[in-house]
Amino acid sequence: MADDKVLFITGASTGIGAATAKAAAARGWKVALAARSADKLEALVGEIGSERALALTCNVARQEDVAQAIDAAATFGPIHAAFANAGCGIGTPGAEAGDPEEWRQILDVNVWGLLLTVKAALPHLRATKGHMLLTGSQAGRSHLAGSVYGASKWFVHGFGQNLALEMKEWGGRCTVIAPGMVDTPFFDEPKPGALTGEQVAAAAIYALEQPEGVNVREVYLTPTGR
Ligand SMILES: NC(=O)c1ccc[n+]([C@@H]2O[C@H](COP(=O)([O-])OP(=O)(O)OC[C@H]3O[C@@H](n4cnc5c(N)ncnc54)[C@H](OP(=O)(O)O)[C@@H]3O)[C@@H](O)[C@H]2O)c1
């Protein structure tokens, strides 16, 4: 069990982030929940309990938001882990048909927001010899025709392994969580046969609970059902 260690999670308002928050709180973590939707975060705090969960309204694409959220999380308890999980998809696929404004949003959240989260979290994780988790994707391990979303996840996979090497210098750990399709609000319609947020959360908990000296560099999980 994690005692009073804080896990900071971006994209915590729904889907994988919310499921990880609930699973981690049940395993004894305090969870600091960051996303833009204050109402959803407050509802989740109500569910988990305010002694274990803290809501932090934050747009990960804004450096000052992320810095403030991390500072607030650190007042909740020492940050032993951070999960850069916030991400968004794309409406119009393809390079030729795609919308540059959508590409900018994808890069702002999936790449820039992830980098800002890592940068803000690292001094805290260095102090605790802590753990960084990043949400990659099956789309970052395979090629999809014209996919800018997939390429944003290739960044996460490449950077995640580089970050693992940097954190190793001071005893920290870094894990890329790479799911195939997950049935979450990421999609407008249900995805029967896909993974659940809870199943991906279990993968994150598995990485977090490894004994000292073990770094799970990647968990790549896909549904058998589709
Ligand atoms: N679903 C899948 O099939 C799948 C597969 C592989 C990987 N992934 C990845 O898993 C991660 C979580 O996605 P999910 O499936 O759980 O979908 P989701 O339910 O739509 O969750 C996305 C989360 O990101 C947050 N978010 C989006 N833009 C943000 C911003 N600018 N600032 C702060 N938070 C922001 C959303 O909260 P607010 O809207 O409240 O800000 C929400 O909490 C993403 O990185 C996604 O790319 C998903």
The ligand as an SDF file (V2000), in Angstrom:
LIG
                    3D

 48 52  0  0  0  0  0  0  0  0999 V2000
   -9.5150    5.3380  -25.5370 N   0  0  0  0  0  0  0  0  0  0  0  0
   -8.5850    4.7150  -26.2550 C   0  0  0  0  0  0  0  0  0  0  0  0
   -8.8760    3.8400  -27.1050 O   0  0  0  0  0  0  0  0  0  0  0  0
   -7.1360    5.0290  -26.0200 C   0  0  0  0  0  0  0  0  0  0  0  0
   -6.1730    4.1030  -26.4820 C   0  0  0  0  0  0  0  0  0  0  0  0
   -4.8280    4.4020  -26.2740 C   0  0  0  0  0  0  0  0  0  0  0  0
   -4.4580    5.5420  -25.6250 C   0  0  0  0  0  0  0  0  0  0  0  0
   -5.3990    6.4300  -25.2010 N   0  0  0  0  0  0  0  0  0  0  0  0
   -4.9560    7.6290  -24.5090 C   0  0  0  0  0  0  0  0  0  0  0  0
   -5.3960    7.5510  -23.1760 O   0  0  0  0  0  0  0  0  0  0  0  0
   -5.4240    8.8660  -22.6020 C   0  0  0  0  0  0  0  0  0  0  0  0
   -6.7340    9.0470  -21.8680 C   0  0  0  0  0  0  0  0  0  0  0  0
   -7.7910    8.9280  -22.7980 O   0  0  0  0  0  0  0  0  0  0  0  0
   -9.1580    8.2250  -22.4460 P   0  0  0  0  0  0  0  0  0  0  0  0
   -9.3450    7.0940  -23.3820 O   0  0  0  0  0  0  0  0  0  0  0  0
   -9.2810    8.0010  -20.9960 O   0  0  0  0  0  0  0  0  0  0  0  0
  -10.1680    9.3520  -22.9720 O   0  0  0  0  0  0  0  0  0  0  0  0
  -11.0390   10.4740  -22.2170 P   0  0  0  0  0  0  0  0  0  0  0  0
  -12.0030    9.8040  -21.3050 O   0  0  0  0  0  0  0  0  0  0  0  0
  -11.5390   11.3580  -23.3050 O   0  0  0  0  0  0  0  0  0  0  0  0
   -9.9800   11.2360  -21.3160 O   0  0  0  0  0  0  0  0  0  0  0  0
   -9.1880   12.2840  -21.7770 C   0  0  0  0  0  0  0  0  0  0  0  0
   -8.8040   13.1080  -20.5720 C   0  0  0  0  0  0  0  0  0  0  0  0
   -7.8970   14.1390  -20.9720 O   0  0  0  0  0  0  0  0  0  0  0  0
   -8.3650   15.3540  -20.4590 C   0  0  0  0  0  0  0  0  0  0  0  0
   -7.9130   16.4650  -21.2870 N   0  0  0  0  0  0  0  0  0  0  0  0
   -8.0860   16.6420  -22.6150 C   0  0  0  0  0  0  0  0  0  0  0  0
   -7.5390   17.8070  -22.9990 N   0  0  0  0  0  0  0  0  0  0  0  0
   -7.0030   18.3710  -21.8820 C   0  0  0  0  0  0  0  0  0  0  0  0
   -6.3230   19.5750  -21.6170 C   0  0  0  0  0  0  0  0  0  0  0  0
   -6.0530   20.4660  -22.5960 N   0  0  0  0  0  0  0  0  0  0  0  0
   -5.9130   19.8190  -20.3560 N   0  0  0  0  0  0  0  0  0  0  0  0
   -6.1810   18.9360  -19.3650 C   0  0  0  0  0  0  0  0  0  0  0  0
   -6.8220   17.7810  -19.5540 N   0  0  0  0  0  0  0  0  0  0  0  0
   -7.2350   17.5090  -20.7980 C   0  0  0  0  0  0  0  0  0  0  0  0
   -9.8830   15.2170  -20.4110 C   0  0  0  0  0  0  0  0  0  0  0  0
  -10.4470   16.0580  -19.4210 O   0  0  0  0  0  0  0  0  0  0  0  0
  -11.1370   17.4910  -19.6610 P   0  0  0  0  0  0  0  0  0  0  0  0
  -11.9060   17.4060  -20.9420 O   0  0  0  0  0  0  0  0  0  0  0  0
  -11.9720   17.6130  -18.4320 O   0  0  0  0  0  0  0  0  0  0  0  0
  -10.0050   18.4600  -19.6920 O   0  0  0  0  0  0  0  0  0  0  0  0
  -10.0090   13.7720  -19.9400 C   0  0  0  0  0  0  0  0  0  0  0  0
   -9.8820   13.7130  -18.5320 O   0  0  0  0  0  0  0  0  0  0  0  0
   -5.2080    9.8250  -23.7710 C   0  0  0  0  0  0  0  0  0  0  0  0
   -3.8420   10.2360  -23.7660 O   0  0  0  0  0  0  0  0  0  0  0  0
   -5.4820    8.9650  -24.9970 C   0  0  0  0  0  0  0  0  0  0  0  0
   -4.7920    9.4230  -26.1280 O   0  0  0  0  0  0  0  0  0  0  0  0
   -6.7380    6.1970  -25.3620 C   0  0  0  0  0  0  0  0  0  0  0  0
  1  2  1  0
  2  3  2  0
  2  4  1  0
  4  5  1  0
  4 48  2  0
  5  6  2  0
  6  7  1  0
  7  8  2  0
  8  9  1  0
  8 48  1  0
  9 10  1  0
  9 46  1  0
 10 11  1  0
 11 12  1  0
 11 44  1  0
 12 13  1  0
 13 14  1  0
 14 15  2  0
 14 16  1  0
 14 17  1  0
 17 18  1  0
 18 19  2  0
 18 20  1  0
 18 21  1  0
 21 22  1  0
 22 23  1  0
 23 24  1  0
 23 42  1  0
 24 25  1  0
 25 26  1  0
 25 36  1  0
 26 27  1  0
 26 35  1  0
 27 28  2  0
 28 29  1  0
 29 30  1  0
 29 35  2  0
 30 31  1  0
 30 32  2  0
 32 33  1  0
 33 34  2  0
 34 35  1  0
 36 37  1  0
 36 42  1  0
 37 38  1  0
 38 39  2  0
 38 40  1  0
 38 41  1  0
 42 43  1  0
 44 45  1  0
 44 46  1  0
 46 47  1  0
M  CHG  2   8   1  16  -1
M  END
$$$$
